[in-house]
Amino acid sequence: MSALFESNISKGRRIAGLIVSILPSLMIAFSGFSKVTKADEMVQNMSAVGLGDKVVLIGAIELIALALYWIPKTSSLGFALMASYAGGIIAIELTGGEPPLPGLMVAVLFYVGTYLRKPSLSGLGI
């Protein structure tokens, strides 16, 4: 199970899984890089929810989890971290009175992309 794909899935499904997984990965990469470099807008947004002093740490966690997700031998751990992180995004959005659409979008895309590439990680038993 250390491969980026499971051997029993079709080439079309693999490609679809990659395509679906790339969008949330780019979103998290942009978010993490913006936090690590302390982009003004990101610092303001994080300060608004009381996390302004943790912006670099949170950005580093995003980037590390994302790297683990794409490294074949650590993709299971990376998926668990990204799923947990997406839950955190949703919680922060709900706490701040915002609609949780960005967090839900990231979560759904990570789950669908991972399911297409590595069904055993989905927990659905399909």
C-alpha positions, 0 to 999 in steps of 0.5 A: 500500500505504499504506492501513490495508486493501488494496483487494482484500479484502472488508468482512467480512475488513476488520472481522475484521482490525480486531477481531483486531488490536485485542486485542493492540494494547490489550495492548501499549498497556496494557503500554507505558503501565504502563512509561512511568508506572513502575507498581510491578508493571511495574518489579518485573517488569522488574527481575526480568529485569534490565531495571528501569532500561530500563522507560521506554525499553521502554514508549516503544518499545512505544507508538511501534511500536504507533502506527506499526502503526496509522498507514496510511502506516507500518503496514508498519514498525509491523508489522515492529516489533511482530513483532520485539517479540513475538519479544522478549516470547517470548525474555524469557519463555523466558529467565525459565523462564516459558511463552511464552503471552502473547508467542505470543498477541500474535504470533499475533493481530498476524499474523492481524489483519494478514493479514486486513487487509493480506495482502501484509504477511504474507509468505505470498504468499497 
